Amino acid sequence: MARLVKHDRNRPYMIKADNGQVFYVCACGLSRNKPFCDGSHKRTLDEEEGSVYVYDENGRIKLQNFYP
């Protein structure tokens, strides 16, 4: 079954480990290296506030938002 998951953040979470190592965890849902960020969130930086988009390898489509 396919699911549509809404991601509200367009930047990764930064996690600092006890040993000083820093990890960036994907929060936009577009990374191909999940759970880690691969920079794909840069595609979301010009999204309109309150709009919903679907992304694929060719680009994005803006959807009508039924969920305020």
PQR file of N, CA, C, O and H, with PARSE charges and radii, in Angstrom:
ATOM      1  N   MET A   1       0.838  -1.169   0.000 -0.4000 1.5000
ATOM      2  CA  MET A   1       0.000   0.000   0.000 -0.0000 2.0000
ATOM      3  C   MET A   1       0.891   1.243   0.000  0.5500 1.7000
ATOM      4  O   MET A   1       1.836   1.333   0.784 -0.5500 1.4000
ATOM      5  N   ALA A   2       0.595   2.176  -0.858 -0.4000 1.5000
ATOM      6  CA  ALA A   2       1.344   3.440  -0.929 -0.0000 2.0000
ATOM      7  C   ALA A   2       0.795   4.416   0.100  0.5500 1.7000
ATOM      8  O   ALA A   2      -0.395   4.413   0.414 -0.5500 1.4000
ATOM      9  H   ALA A   2      -0.172   2.103  -1.494  0.4000 1.0000
ATOM     10  N   ARG A   3       1.694   5.255   0.619 -0.4000 1.5000
ATOM     11  CA  ARG A   3       1.300   6.270   1.592 -0.0000 2.0000
ATOM     12  C   ARG A   3       1.917   7.602   1.229  0.5500 1.7000
ATOM     13  O   ARG A   3       3.036   7.660   0.719 -0.5500 1.4000
ATOM     14  H   ARG A   3       2.661   5.257   0.363  0.4000 1.0000
ATOM     15  N   LEU A   4       1.192   8.662   1.491 -0.4000 1.5000
ATOM     16  CA  LEU A   4       1.706  10.011   1.320 -0.0000 2.0000
ATOM     17  C   LEU A   4       2.038  10.539   2.707  0.5500 1.7000
ATOM     18  O   LEU A   4       1.162  10.645   3.566 -0.5500 1.4000
ATOM     19  H   LEU A   4       0.283   8.615   1.905  0.4000 1.0000
ATOM     20  N   VAL A   5       3.311  10.870   2.923 -0.4000 1.5000
ATOM     21  CA  VAL A   5       3.772  11.359   4.216 -0.0000 2.0000
ATOM     22  C   VAL A   5       4.119  12.837   4.076  0.5500 1.7000
ATOM     23  O   VAL A   5       4.900  13.211   3.201 -0.5500 1.4000
ATOM     24  H   VAL A   5       4.022  10.784   2.225  0.4000 1.0000
ATOM     25  N   LYS A   6       3.547  13.670   4.926 -0.4000 1.5000
ATOM     26  CA  LYS A   6       3.797  15.106   4.871 -0.0000 2.0000
ATOM     27  C   LYS A   6       5.002  15.441   5.743  0.5500 1.7000
ATOM     28  O   LYS A   6       5.019  15.129   6.934 -0.5500 1.4000
ATOM     29  H   LYS A   6       2.913  13.366   5.636  0.4000 1.0000
ATOM     30  N   HIS A   7       6.008  16.076   5.147 -0.4000 1.5000
ATOM     31  CA  HIS A   7       7.196  16.546   5.858 -0.0000 2.0000
ATOM     32  C   HIS A   7       7.131  18.068   5.902  0.5500 1.7000
ATOM     33  O   HIS A   7       6.998  18.719   4.866 -0.5500 1.4000
ATOM     34  H   HIS A   7       5.993  16.329   4.179  0.4000 1.0000
ATOM     35  N   ASP A   8       7.225  18.632   7.104 -0.4000 1.5000
ATOM     36  CA  ASP A   8       7.080  20.077   7.265 -0.0000 2.0000
ATOM     37  C   ASP A   8       8.403  20.820   7.366  0.5500 1.7000
ATOM     38  O   ASP A   8       8.401  22.048   7.445 -0.5500 1.4000
ATOM     39  H   ASP A   8       7.333  18.103   7.946  0.4000 1.0000
ATOM     40  N   ARG A   9       9.505  20.137   7.367 -0.4000 1.5000
ATOM     41  CA  ARG A   9      10.797  20.779   7.595 -0.0000 2.0000
ATOM     42  C   ARG A   9      11.618  20.727   6.313  0.5500 1.7000
ATOM     43  O   ARG A   9      11.618  19.709   5.621 -0.5500 1.4000
ATOM     44  H   ARG A   9       9.507  19.139   7.302  0.4000 1.0000
ATOM     45  N   ASN A  10      12.320  21.820   5.987 -0.4000 1.5000
ATOM     46  CA  ASN A  10      13.122  21.839   4.757 -0.0000 2.0000
ATOM     47  C   ASN A  10      14.620  21.972   5.058  0.5500 1.7000
ATOM     48  O   ASN A  10      15.379  22.555   4.284 -0.5500 1.4000
ATOM     49  H   ASN A  10      12.319  22.647   6.549  0.4000 1.0000
ATOM     50  N   ARG A  11      15.018  21.418   6.196 -0.4000 1.5000
ATOM     51  CA  ARG A  11      16.435  21.351   6.546 -0.0000 2.0000
ATOM     52  C   ARG A  11      16.623  20.145   7.469  0.5500 1.7000
ATOM     53  O   ARG A  11      15.662  19.701   8.097 -0.5500 1.4000
ATOM     54  H   ARG A  11      14.402  20.944   6.825  0.4000 1.0000
ATOM     55  N   PRO A  12      17.827  19.612   7.562 -0.5600 1.5000
ATOM     56  CA  PRO A  12      18.054  18.421   8.380  0.2800 2.0000
ATOM     57  C   PRO A  12      18.157  18.751   9.875  0.5500 1.7000
ATOM     58  O   PRO A  12      18.333  19.905  10.267 -0.5500 1.4000
ATOM     59  N   TYR A  13      18.045  17.716  10.681 -0.4000 1.5000
ATOM     60  CA  TYR A  13      18.323  17.821  12.105 -0.0000 2.0000
ATOM     61  C   TYR A  13      19.804  17.552  12.312  0.5500 1.7000
ATOM     62  O   TYR A  13      20.348  16.603  11.747 -0.5500 1.4000
ATOM     63  H   TYR A  13      17.902  16.779  10.364  0.4000 1.0000
ATOM     64  N   MET A  14      20.464  18.386  13.121 -0.4000 1.5000
ATOM     65  CA  MET A  14      21.867  18.172  13.439 -0.0000 2.0000
ATOM     66  C   MET A  14      21.948  17.458  14.784  0.5500 1.7000
ATOM     67  O   MET A  14      21.358  17.905  15.768 -0.5500 1.4000
ATOM     68  H   MET A  14      20.022  19.157  13.580  0.4000 1.0000
ATOM     69  N   ILE A  15      22.681  16.347  14.819 -0.4000 1.5000
ATOM     70  CA  ILE A  15      22.838  15.568  16.035 -0.0000 2.0000
ATOM     71  C   ILE A  15      24.321  15.486  16.353  0.5500 1.7000
ATOM     72  O   ILE A  15      25.124  15.078  15.514 -0.5500 1.4000
ATOM     73  H   ILE A  15      23.160  15.985  14.020  0.4000 1.0000
ATOM     74  N   LYS A  16      24.680  15.879  17.574 -0.4000 1.5000
ATOM     75  CA  LYS A  16      26.066  15.806  18.020 -0.0000 2.0000
ATOM     76  C   LYS A  16      26.219  14.617  18.949  0.5500 1.7000
ATOM     77  O   LYS A  16      25.542  14.529  19.974 -0.5500 1.4000
ATOM     78  H   LYS A  16      24.028  16.211  18.256  0.4000 1.0000
ATOM     79  N   ALA A  17      27.109  13.700  18.589 -0.4000 1.5000
ATOM     80  CA  ALA A  17      27.374  12.522  19.409 -0.0000 2.0000
ATOM     81  C   ALA A  17      28.304  12.887  20.559  0.5500 1.7000
ATOM     82  O   ALA A  17      28.972  13.920  20.521 -0.5500 1.4000
ATOM     83  H   ALA A  17      27.659  13.771  17.756  0.4000 1.0000
ATOM     84  N   ASP A  18      28.346  12.048  21.567 -0.4000 1.5000
ATOM     85  CA  ASP A  18      29.202  12.281  22.731 -0.0000 2.0000
ATOM     86  C   ASP A  18      30.677  12.387  22.362  0.5500 1.7000
ATOM     87  O   ASP A  18      31.448  13.054  23.051 -0.5500 1.4000
ATOM     88  H   ASP A  18      27.804  11.208  21.598  0.4000 1.0000
ATOM     89  N   ASN A  19      31.067  11.729  21.275 -0.4000 1.5000
ATOM     90  CA  ASN A  19      32.477  11.749  20.862 -0.0000 2.0000
ATOM     91  C   ASN A  19      32.812  12.967  19.991  0.5500 1.7000
ATOM     92  O   ASN A  19      33.926  13.071  19.479 -0.5500 1.4000
ATOM     93  H   ASN A  19      30.440  11.187  20.714  0.4000 1.0000
ATOM     94  N   GLY A  20      31.850  13.892  19.820 -0.4000 1.5000
ATOM     95  CA  GLY A  20      32.081  15.097  19.041 -0.0000 2.0000
ATOM     96  C   GLY A  20      31.703  14.983  17.573  0.5500 1.7000
ATOM     97  O   GLY A  20      31.693  15.982  16.855 -0.5500 1.4000
ATOM     98  H   GLY A  20      30.945  13.807  20.236  0.4000 1.0000
ATOM     99  N   GLN A  21      31.394  13.777  17.124 -0.4000 1.5000
ATOM    100  CA  GLN A  21      31.006  13.571  15.732 -0.0000 2.0000
ATOM    101  C   GLN A  21      29.626  14.199  15.499  0.5500 1.7000
ATOM    102  O   GLN A  21      28.755  14.141  16.368 -0.5500 1.4000
ATOM    103  H   GLN A  21      31.403  12.965  17.708  0.4000 1.0000
ATOM    104  N   VAL A  22      29.439  14.795  14.327 -0.4000 1.5000
ATOM    105  CA  VAL A  22      28.179  15.459  13.981 -0.0000 2.0000
ATOM    106  C   VAL A  22      27.502  14.695  12.848  0.5500 1.7000
ATOM    107  O   VAL A  22      28.136  14.334  11.857 -0.5500 1.4000
ATOM    108  H   VAL A  22      30.146  14.842  13.622  0.4000 1.0000
ATOM    109  N   PHE A  23      26.207  14.456  13.012 -0.4000 1.5000
ATOM    110  CA  PHE A  23      25.411  13.775  11.996 -0.0000 2.0000
ATOM    111  C   PHE A  23      24.259  14.686  11.588  0.5500 1.7000
ATOM    112  O   PHE A  23      23.728  15.427  12.415 -0.5500 1.4000
ATOM    113  H   PHE A  23      25.691  14.749  13.817  0.4000 1.0000
ATOM    114  N   TYR A  24      23.878  14.632  10.335 -0.4000 1.5000
ATOM    115  CA  TYR A  24      22.727  15.380   9.830 -0.0000 2.0000
ATOM    116  C   TYR A  24      21.687  14.367   9.365  0.5500 1.7000
ATOM    117  O   TYR A  24      21.944  13.567   8.464 -0.5500 1.4000
ATOM    118  H   TYR A  24      24.310  14.030   9.663  0.4000 1.0000
ATOM    119  N   VAL A  25      20.518  14.408   9.986 -0.4000 1.5000
ATOM    120  CA  VAL A  25      19.448  13.451   9.721 -0.0000 2.0000
ATOM    121  C   VAL A  25      18.385  14.124   8.854  0.5500 1.7000
ATOM    122  O   VAL A  25      17.937  15.231   9.152 -0.5500 1.4000
ATOM    123  H   VAL A  25      20.309  15.058  10.718  0.4000 1.0000
ATOM    124  N   CYS A  26      17.992  13.451   7.793 -0.4000 1.5000
ATOM    125  CA  CYS A  26      16.998  13.974   6.851 -0.0000 2.0000
ATOM    126  C   CYS A  26      15.673  14.252   7.552  0.5500 1.7000
ATOM    127  O   CYS A  26      15.179  13.427   8.322 -0.5500 1.4000
ATOM    128  H   CYS A  26      18.356  12.552   7.551  0.4000 1.0000
ATOM    129  N   ALA A  27      15.109  15.415   7.277 -0.4000 1.5000
ATOM    130  CA  ALA A  27      13.791  15.763   7.798 -0.0000 2.0000
ATOM    131  C   ALA A  27      12.832  16.158   6.682  0.5500 1.7000
ATOM    132  O   ALA A  27      11.640  16.336   6.931 -0.5500 1.4000
ATOM    133  H   ALA A  27      15.510  16.085   6.652  0.4000 1.0000
ATOM    134  N   CYS A  28      13.333  16.298   5.454 -0.4000 1.5000
ATOM    135  CA  CYS A  28      12.476  16.689   4.328 -0.0000 2.0000
ATOM    136  C   CYS A  28      11.858  15.480   3.645  0.5500 1.7000
ATOM    137  O   CYS A  28      10.848  15.611   2.954 -0.5500 1.4000
ATOM    138  H   CYS A  28      14.302  16.154   5.251  0.4000 1.0000
ATOM    139  N   GLY A  29      12.454  14.296   3.829 -0.4000 1.5000
ATOM    140  CA  GLY A  29      11.935  13.074   3.228 -0.0000 2.0000
ATOM    141  C   GLY A  29      12.472  12.778   1.839  0.5500 1.7000
ATOM    142  O   GLY A  29      12.081  11.775   1.243 -0.5500 1.4000
ATOM    143  H   GLY A  29      13.275  14.189   4.390  0.4000 1.0000
ATOM    144  N   LEU A  30      13.355  13.616   1.299 -0.4000 1.5000
ATOM    145  CA  LEU A  30      13.818  13.438  -0.071 -0.0000 2.0000
ATOM    146  C   LEU A  30      15.183  12.754  -0.199  0.5500 1.7000
ATOM    147  O   LEU A  30      15.572  12.365  -1.300 -0.5500 1.4000
ATOM    148  H   LEU A  30      13.672  14.431   1.783  0.4000 1.0000
ATOM    149  N   SER A  31      15.914  12.602   0.907 -0.4000 1.5000
ATOM    150  CA  SER A  31      17.260  12.035   0.846 -0.0000 2.0000
ATOM    151  C   SER A  31      17.240  10.622   0.282  0.5500 1.7000
ATOM    152  O   SER A  31      16.342   9.835   0.581 -0.5500 1.4000
ATOM    153  H   SER A  31      15.598  12.918   1.802  0.4000 1.0000
ATOM    154  N   ARG A  32      18.221  10.316  -0.521 -0.4000 1.5000
ATOM    155  CA  ARG A  32      18.387   8.955  -1.035 -0.0000 2.0000
ATOM    156  C   ARG A  32      19.344   8.162  -0.154  0.5500 1.7000
ATOM    157  O   ARG A  32      19.685   7.018  -0.455 -0.5500 1.4000
ATOM    158  H   ARG A  32      18.951  10.955  -0.764  0.4000 1.0000
ATOM    159  N   ASN A  33      19.770   8.787   0.937 -0.4000 1.5000
ATOM    160  CA  ASN A  33      20.716   8.174   1.862 -0.0000 2.0000
ATOM    161  C   ASN A  33      20.124   8.176   3.280  0.5500 1.7000
ATOM    162  O   ASN A  33      20.845   8.371   4.258 -0.5500 1.4000
ATOM    163  H   ASN A  33      19.493   9.717   1.181  0.4000 1.0000
ATOM    164  N   LYS A  34      18.795   7.957   3.380 -0.4000 1.5000
ATOM    165  CA  LYS A  34      18.126   7.999   4.681 -0.0000 2.0000
ATOM    166  C   LYS A  34      18.749   6.994   5.631  0.5500 1.7000
ATOM    167  O   LYS A  34      19.132   5.906   5.198 -0.5500 1.4000
ATOM    168  H   LYS A  34      18.209   7.799   2.585  0.4000 1.0000
ATOM    169  N   PRO A  35      18.862   7.311   6.878 -0.5600 1.5000
ATOM    170  CA  PRO A  35      18.284   8.453   7.565  0.2800 2.0000
ATOM    171  C   PRO A  35      19.129   9.717   7.455  0.5500 1.7000
ATOM    172  O   PRO A  35      18.761  10.751   8.013 -0.5500 1.4000
ATOM    173  N   PHE A  36      20.248   9.655   6.751 -0.4000 1.5000
ATOM    174  CA  PHE A  36      21.163  10.792   6.688 -0.0000 2.0000
ATOM    175  C   PHE A  36      20.797  11.752   5.562  0.5500 1.7000
ATOM    176  O   PHE A  36      20.240  11.350   4.541 -0.5500 1.4000
ATOM    177  H   PHE A  36      20.548   8.815   6.299  0.4000 1.0000
ATOM    178  N   CYS A  37      21.117  13.018   5.766 -0.4000 1.5000
ATOM    179  CA  CYS A  37      20.874  14.059   4.776 -0.0000 2.0000
ATOM    180  C   CYS A  37      21.869  13.934   3.623  0.5500 1.7000
ATOM    181  O   CYS A  37      23.053  13.681   3.844 -0.5500 1.4000
ATOM    182  H   CYS A  37      21.570  13.344   6.595  0.4000 1.0000
ATOM    183  N   ASP A  38      21.387  14.111   2.403 -0.4000 1.5000
ATOM    184  CA  ASP A  38      22.275  14.148   1.232 -0.0000 2.0000
ATOM    185  C   ASP A  38      22.178  15.483   0.491  0.5500 1.7000
ATOM    186  O   ASP A  38      22.691  15.613  -0.621 -0.5500 1.4000
ATOM    187  H   ASP A  38      20.424  14.317   2.224  0.4000 1.0000
ATOM    188  N   GLY A  39      21.523  16.475   1.103 -0.4000 1.5000
ATOM    189  CA  GLY A  39      21.389  17.792   0.493 -0.0000 2.0000
ATOM    190  C   GLY A  39      20.147  17.965  -0.357  0.5500 1.7000
ATOM    191  O   GLY A  39      19.938  19.038  -0.922 -0.5500 1.4000
ATOM    192  H   GLY A  39      21.107  16.369   2.006  0.4000 1.0000
ATOM    193  N   SER A  40      19.320  16.940  -0.463 -0.4000 1.5000
ATOM    194  CA  SER A  40      18.115  17.019  -1.302 -0.0000 2.0000
ATOM    195  C   SER A  40      17.139  18.080  -0.832  0.5500 1.7000
ATOM    196  O   SER A  40      16.312  18.543  -1.618 -0.5500 1.4000
ATOM    197  H   SER A  40      19.490  16.068  -0.004  0.4000 1.0000
ATOM    198  N   HIS A  41      17.214  18.482   0.443 -0.4000 1.5000
ATOM    199  CA  HIS A  41      16.300  19.503   0.963 -0.0000 2.0000
ATOM    200  C   HIS A  41      16.456  20.836   0.238  0.5500 1.7000
ATOM    201  O   HIS A  41      15.568  21.684   0.321 -0.5500 1.4000
ATOM    202  H   HIS A  41      17.886  18.107   1.081  0.4000 1.0000
ATOM    203  N   LYS A  42      17.547  21.035  -0.458 -0.4000 1.5000
ATOM    204  CA  LYS A  42      17.749  22.286  -1.199 -0.0000 2.0000
ATOM    205  C   LYS A  42      16.684  22.474  -2.273  0.5500 1.7000
ATOM    206  O   LYS A  42      16.419  23.596  -2.704 -0.5500 1.4000
ATOM    207  H   LYS A  42      18.269  20.346  -0.525  0.4000 1.0000
ATOM    208  N   ARG A  43      16.071  21.366  -2.707 -0.4000 1.5000
ATOM    209  CA  ARG A  43      14.996  21.439  -3.699 -0.0000 2.0000
ATOM    210  C   ARG A  43      13.728  22.062  -3.115  0.5500 1.7000
ATOM    211  O   ARG A  43      12.845  22.488  -3.859 -0.5500 1.4000
ATOM    212  H   ARG A  43      16.287  20.454  -2.357  0.4000 1.0000
ATOM    213  N   THR A  44      13.637  22.117  -1.772 -0.4000 1.5000
ATOM    214  CA  THR A  44      12.411  22.583  -1.117 -0.0000 2.0000
ATOM    215  C   THR A  44      12.479  24.028  -0.653  0.5500 1.7000
ATOM    216  O   THR A  44      11.486  24.548  -0.143 -0.5500 1.4000
ATOM    217  H   THR A  44      14.355  21.771  -1.168  0.4000 1.0000
ATOM    218  N   LEU A  45      13.606  24.687  -0.810 -0.4000 1.5000
ATOM    219  CA  LEU A  45      13.815  25.997  -0.206 -0.0000 2.0000
ATOM    220  C   LEU A  45      12.886  27.092  -0.740  0.5500 1.7000
ATOM    221  O   LEU A  45      12.635  28.075  -0.044 -0.5500 1.4000
ATOM    222  H   LEU A  45      14.412  24.264  -1.224  0.4000 1.0000
ATOM    223  N   ASP A  46      12.374  26.935  -1.963 -0.4000 1.5000
ATOM    224  CA  ASP A  46      11.489  27.971  -2.523 -0.0000 2.0000
ATOM    225  C   ASP A  46      10.010  27.577  -2.480  0.5500 1.7000
ATOM    226  O   ASP A  46       9.193  28.171  -3.182 -0.5500 1.4000
ATOM    227  H   ASP A  46      12.578  26.135  -2.529  0.4000 1.0000
ATOM    228  N   GLU A  47       9.661  26.580  -1.662 -0.4000 1.5000
ATOM    229  CA  GLU A  47       8.259  26.204  -1.523 -0.0000 2.0000
ATOM    230  C   GLU A  47       7.453  27.335  -0.891  0.5500 1.7000
ATOM    231  O   GLU A  47       7.965  28.095  -0.069 -0.5500 1.4000
ATOM    232  H   GLU A  47      10.325  26.097  -1.091  0.4000 1.0000
ATOM    233  N   GLU A  48       6.199  27.433  -1.283 -0.4000 1.5000
ATOM    234  CA  GLU A  48       5.297  28.425  -0.702 -0.0000 2.0000
ATOM    235  C   GLU A  48       4.769  27.898   0.628  0.5500 1.7000
ATOM    236  O   GLU A  48       4.392  26.731   0.735 -0.5500 1.4000
ATOM    237  H   GLU A  48       5.783  26.815  -1.950  0.4000 1.0000
ATOM    238  N   GLU A  49       4.744  28.756   1.630 -0.4000 1.5000
ATOM    239  CA  GLU A  49       4.245  28.390   2.956 -0.0000 2.0000
ATOM    240  C   GLU A  49       2.801  27.903   2.855  0.5500 1.7000
ATOM    241  O   GLU A  49       1.970  28.545   2.213 -0.5500 1.4000
ATOM    242  H   GLU A  49       5.050  29.704   1.543  0.4000 1.0000
ATOM    243  N   GLY A  50       2.504  26.774   3.487 -0.4000 1.5000
ATOM    244  CA  GLY A  50       1.157  26.232   3.503 -0.0000 2.0000
ATOM    245  C   GLY A  50       0.793  25.394   2.295  0.5500 1.7000
ATOM    246  O   GLY A  50      -0.310  24.851   2.240 -0.5500 1.4000
ATOM    247  H   GLY A  50       3.179  26.252   4.009  0.4000 1.0000
ATOM    248  N   SER A  51       1.692  25.272   1.320 -0.4000 1.5000
ATOM    249  CA  SER A  51       1.426  24.468   0.126 -0.0000 2.0000
ATOM    250  C   SER A  51       1.963  23.058   0.314  0.5500 1.7000
ATOM    251  O   SER A  51       2.851  22.824   1.134 -0.5500 1.4000
ATOM    252  H   SER A  51       2.588  25.714   1.365  0.4000 1.0000
ATOM    253  N   VAL A  52       1.412  22.115  -0.461 -0.4000 1.5000
ATOM    254  CA  VAL A  52       1.838  20.721  -0.412 -0.0000 2.0000
ATOM    255  C   VAL A  52       2.390  20.348  -1.785  0.5500 1.7000
ATOM    256  O   VAL A  52       1.786  20.657  -2.812 -0.5500 1.4000
ATOM    257  H   VAL A  52       0.691  22.306  -1.127  0.4000 1.0000
ATOM    258  N   TYR A  53       3.546  19.681  -1.790 -0.4000 1.5000
ATOM    259  CA  TYR A  53       4.213  19.297  -3.036 -0.0000 2.0000
ATOM    260  C   TYR A  53       4.513  17.808  -3.028  0.5500 1.7000
ATOM    261  O   TYR A  53       4.726  17.207  -1.975 -0.5500 1.4000
ATOM    262  H   TYR A  53       4.036  19.430  -0.956  0.4000 1.0000
ATOM    263  N   VAL A  54       4.528  17.221  -4.223 -0.4000 1.5000
ATOM    264  CA  VAL A  54       4.979  15.851  -4.427 -0.0000 2.0000
ATOM    265  C   VAL A  54       6.211  15.927  -5.314  0.5500 1.7000
ATOM    266  O   VAL A  54       6.193  16.576  -6.360 -0.5500 1.4000
ATOM    267  H   VAL A  54       4.355  17.709  -5.079  0.4000 1.0000
ATOM    268  N   TYR A  55       7.281  15.262  -4.892 -0.4000 1.5000
ATOM    269  CA  TYR A  55       8.548  15.284  -5.621 -0.0000 2.0000
ATOM    270  C   TYR A  55       8.821  13.939  -6.265  0.5500 1.7000
ATOM    271  O   TYR A  55       8.478  12.891  -5.717 -0.5500 1.4000
ATOM    272  H   TYR A  55       7.296  14.735  -4.042  0.4000 1.0000
ATOM    273  N   ASP A  56       9.449  13.981  -7.442 -0.4000 1.5000
ATOM    274  CA  ASP A  56      10.003  12.783  -8.062 -0.0000 2.0000
ATOM    275  C   ASP A  56      11.315  13.173  -8.727  0.5500 1.7000
ATOM    276  O   ASP A  56      11.773  14.305  -8.575 -0.5500 1.4000
ATOM    277  H   ASP A  56       9.728  14.832  -7.886  0.4000 1.0000
ATOM    278  N   GLU A  57      11.915  12.261  -9.454 -0.4000 1.5000
ATOM    279  CA  GLU A  57      13.219  12.531 -10.067 -0.0000 2.0000
ATOM    280  C   GLU A  57      13.163  13.626 -11.138  0.5500 1.7000
ATOM    281  O   GLU A  57      14.199  14.185 -11.496 -0.5500 1.4000
ATOM    282  H   GLU A  57      11.542  11.341  -9.578  0.4000 1.0000
ATOM    283  N   ASN A  58      11.966  13.938 -11.654 -0.4000 1.5000
ATOM    284  CA  ASN A  58      11.822  14.949 -12.698 -0.0000 2.0000
ATOM    285  C   ASN A  58      11.502  16.344 -12.173  0.5500 1.7000
ATOM    286  O   ASN A  58      11.584  17.317 -12.923 -0.5500 1.4000
ATOM    287  H   ASN A  58      11.124  13.484 -11.363  0.4000 1.0000
ATOM    288  N   GLY A  59      11.142  16.455 -10.906 -0.4000 1.5000
ATOM    289  CA  GLY A  59      10.787  17.757 -10.356 -0.0000 2.0000
ATOM    290  C   GLY A  59       9.727  17.626  -9.290  0.5500 1.7000
ATOM    291  O   GLY A  59       9.734  16.669  -8.516 -0.5500 1.4000
ATOM    292  H   GLY A  59      11.076  15.665 -10.297  0.4000 1.0000
ATOM    293  N   ARG A  60       8.808  18.586  -9.241 -0.4000 1.5000
ATOM    294  CA  ARG A  60       7.758  18.560  -8.231 -0.0000 2.0000
ATOM    295  C   ARG A  60       6.440  19.030  -8.818  0.5500 1.7000
ATOM    296  O   ARG A  60       6.388  19.704  -9.846 -0.5500 1.4000
ATOM    297  H   ARG A  60       8.802  19.363  -9.869  0.4000 1.0000
ATOM    298  N   ILE A  61       5.376  18.647  -8.123 -0.4000 1.5000
ATOM    299  CA  ILE A  61       4.024  19.064  -8.483 -0.0000 2.0000
ATOM    300  C   ILE A  61       3.398  19.663  -7.227  0.5500 1.7000
ATOM    301  O   ILE A  61       3.485  19.081  -6.146 -0.5500 1.4000
ATOM    302  H   ILE A  61       5.419  18.099  -7.287  0.4000 1.0000
ATOM    303  N   LYS A  62       2.775  20.814  -7.370 -0.4000 1.5000
ATOM    304  CA  LYS A  62       2.078  21.441  -6.249 -0.0000 2.0000
ATOM    305  C   LYS A  62       0.656  20.887  -6.194  0.5500 1.7000
ATOM    306  O   LYS A  62      -0.065  20.904  -7.192 -0.5500 1.4000
ATOM    307  H   LYS A  62       2.704  21.288  -8.248  0.4000 1.0000
ATOM    308  N   LEU A  63       0.263  20.401  -5.026 -0.4000 1.5000
ATOM    309  CA  LEU A  63      -1.058  19.819  -4.857 -0.0000 2.0000
ATOM    310  C   LEU A  63      -1.996  20.792  -4.160  0.5500 1.7000
ATOM    311  O   LEU A  63      -1.557  21.732  -3.497 -0.5500 1.4000
ATOM    312  H   LEU A  63       0.848  20.388  -4.216  0.4000 1.0000
ATOM    313  N   GLN A  64      -3.289  20.555  -4.319 -0.4000 1.5000
ATOM    314  CA  GLN A  64      -4.260  21.318  -3.556 -0.0000 2.0000
ATOM    315  C   GLN A  64      -4.251  20.761  -2.142  0.5500 1.7000
ATOM    316  O   GLN A  64      -4.388  19.553  -1.951 -0.5500 1.4000
ATOM    317  H   GLN A  64      -3.646  19.792  -4.858  0.4000 1.0000
ATOM    318  N   ASN A  65      -4.093  21.624  -1.158 -0.4000 1.5000
ATOM    319  CA  ASN A  65      -3.969  21.209   0.226 -0.0000 2.0000
ATOM    320  C   ASN A  65      -5.337  21.105   0.883  0.5500 1.7000
ATOM    321  O   ASN A  65      -6.038  22.106   1.029 -0.5500 1.4000
ATOM    322  H   ASN A  65      -3.982  22.606  -1.314  0.4000 1.0000
ATOM    323  N   PHE A  66      -5.719  19.886   1.282 -0.4000 1.5000
ATOM    324  CA  PHE A  66      -6.979  19.658   1.979 -0.0000 2.0000
ATOM    325  C   PHE A  66      -6.787  19.611   3.483  0.5500 1.7000
ATOM    326  O   PHE A  66      -7.761  19.503   4.228 -0.5500 1.4000
ATOM    327  H   PHE A  66      -5.149  19.072   1.164  0.4000 1.0000
ATOM    328  N   TYR A  67      -5.522  19.691   3.948 -0.4000 1.5000
ATOM    329  CA  TYR A  67      -5.194  19.578   5.361 -0.0000 2.0000
ATOM    330  C   TYR A  67      -4.541  20.850   5.841  0.5500 1.7000
ATOM    331  O   TYR A  67      -3.342  21.039   5.636 -0.5500 1.4000
ATOM    332  H   TYR A  67      -4.731  19.779   3.343  0.4000 1.0000
ATOM    333  N   PRO A  68      -5.293  21.727   6.471 -0.5600 1.5000
ATOM    334  CA  PRO A  68      -4.738  23.006   6.922  0.2800 2.0000
ATOM    335  C   PRO A  68      -3.679  22.846   8.002  0.5500 1.7000
ATOM    336  O   PRO A  68      -3.126  23.837   8.476 -0.5500 1.4000
TER
END
